[in-house]
Amino acid sequence: MKLNKLIVPLFLSVNSAEIYANENASELIEPMMVTIPAGSFQMGGIDEEDAQPIHKVTLTEFSLGKYEVTVKEFRHFVEESGYKMPSKCTHQLNGWFNYGETDGTWENNSLNTSDFQPVNCIGWRAANAYTQWLAKETGRPYRLPSEAEWEYAARAGTSSKYYFGDDPEQTLVCEYENTADLTGENILQRDSSTSYVNFFNGKSSCVDHSAYASIVGMYKPNPFGLHDMVSNVVEFIADCYKDNYIGANSNGQPWIDDVCKYRVARGGSWHWNTFPVSQRGVMGEDFVGAVEGFRIAIDGATPTISSNTKKFVTELKTAQRSEQLKRDAMLPYPETVTNLTLNQEDGLVILNWDKSAHTDIESYRIYRNAATGSTFKLLAANLVETTFKDANIDSHQYEYTVVAVRHHQQSDYSNTVQTQASWVHAPGRIEAEAAAEIIDSSVARTSDIDGKFNLTGSGGIGDKAIIDYQLEVAKSGSYKLSYRVAAPRDTKGFAILLNGKELSVEKITNTGGYNEWQTQLGAKIHLEKGKHKLTIQSLDKNWKLNWIILKQG
């Protein structure tokens, strides 16, 4: 194991720029830097295991990019160096959360629209290559920051969850960061018919006026004068990833192994709600995605600003001013609809809500979750009355919410209401999504040839998932169990419980992948006539469930 800065010539120093800079250095745009004073801080946090143990780190003076590196700055590197950039990028927008590589590149993807947004679709290797090229061209030892430097700079002397406070209601963040917010939710529903609700860590309760990556520097800086530290894009870091801080350096140097399969990533992006400054990310060196970028670091005080950098700053200010004028011209979002209620009668759902107090509300929209814990999808639009009837329902639970619309902008979601859980029956087939309660799992459209939905999650059904059903047994006796599953490996499977008592444990064998479905046979269990709580208790992850069948005999 080697502990050093990044791989740059040791003879480079801030003071050697004139000696080692080559002829093209005057054409460069050197990133705007901020001097970060020497000091100590407590690194880590109690909420994540890989951010422990909390430990003291003492750093010498260094400088960090005031902004994330932009498309405009990065373009000069690609053109001058001839670096072969990745030709594919995980930036798929339609069906946003079903990740897949597309032909998007750093200069041609569906999420960036300005040269002054942070560059993305580059990967860690290209970000590191940029810093090495910049160091060679300028004679200054530019590099990626260490993880300790990043957290120290992001905290900026604060000890709260974020540098702007704990913000428990998520109402302040939009003044400081570009995060998952009401703006993003509007555009996300419009462009890809999906939602931040029930996705990862949800959304904030404010408006930041940017649905995707923002032009850098549009929000308030942290106390050190750094912009977009907590969000906008995730930032690549020099360190190799370790799953804890045991043996971590106390001087702020990066942890570099001879072979580094994964790198640390820090901060969040417009794609997610805000992460605490102590939260760590991990990413393969070969991964190329659309929500990752970087900023650069250098030892010592901020270098002298070049004429090209001054020109870039002037252009950036023009772009920022133009963007701010657009944001200032946007009308306020409508107020949230109140008092949504639901009545359920003979297969018909009747929704009612309070009429908006604003006279310029044009219409209302109904969103529905296909099953509790799933994603809100648009069900009905252009409604002018404050009532709606839904006759297109199945036996499982649904969730509903309403928004008000004005000038193509929709309000935040109203309170959520849901239908009553239905009873499933034995003998019979139990659809996985027909649960009365689902924990550590989610509902998604199935890829199976049979059925509408299945239970899944970010890595399949979670290993702590609890799925409860209201079961009505027609006749006491023995029942043969079978289940329709998909799994990329053998798993420990799940336990079947009736009224809290374990009846059997069912192992799941490898089906060949998440989209390869098999019906597997289970144990024979005894069920008493009457109404019960049937529970599926997951014992492992990496599996999906479409349905189970209880057959008497």
Sequence and secondary structure as in RCSB ss.txt:
>XXXX:A:sequence
MKLNKLIVPLFLSVNSAEIYANENASELIEPMMVTIPAGSFQMGGIDEEDAQPIHKVTLTEFSLGKYEVTVKEFR
HFVEESGYKMPSKCTHQLNGWFNYGETDGTWENNSLNTSDFQPVNCIGWRAANAYTQWLAKETGRPYRLPSEAEW
EYAARAGTSSKYYFGDDPEQTLVCEYENTADLTGENILQRDSSTSYVNFFNGKSSCVDHSAYASIVGMYKPNPFG
LHDMVSNVVEFIADCYKDNYIGANSNGQPWIDDVCKYRVARGGSWHWNTFPVSQRGVMGEDFVGAVEGFRIAIDG
ATPTISSNTKKFVTELKTAQRSEQLKRDAMLPYPETVTNLTLNQEDGLVILNWDKSAHTDIESYRIYRNAATGST
FKLLAANLVETTFKDANIDSHQYEYTVVAVRHHQQSDYSNTVQTQASWVHAPGRIEAEAAAEIIDSSVARTSDID
GKFNLTGSGGIGDKAIIDYQLEVAKSGSYKLSYRVAAPRDTKGFAILLNGKELSVEKITNTGGYNEWQTQLGAKI
HLEKGKHKLTIQSLDKNWKLNWIILKQG
>XXXX:A:secstr
 B  SSS  TT  GGGHHHH  GGGGG     EEEE  EEEEE  SS GGG S EEEEE  EEEESS  BHHHHH
HHHHHH     S BB   TTTTS   BS BTTB SS   TTSB  S HHHHHHHHHHHHHHHHSS  B   HHHH
HHHHHTT  SSBTTB  TTS SHHHH   S HHHHHHHHHHHS  STTSTT   SS  S SS   TT S   TTS
  SSSSSSEEEEEEE  SS TT  SSS   B SS SEEEEES  TTS    TT EEEEETT  BSSEE   EEES
S     HHHHHHHHHHHHHHHHHHHHHHHS          EEEEETTEEEEE    S TT  EEEEEEESSTTS 
EEEEEEEE SSEEEE    SS  EEEEEEEETTEE      EE    EEEESEEEEGGG SEEES EEEE  SSS
 SEEEE TTSS TT EEEEEEEESS EEEEEEEEEEESS EEEEEEEETTEEEEEEEE   SEEEEEEEEEEEEE
EE SEEEEEEEEE SSS EEEEEEEEE 
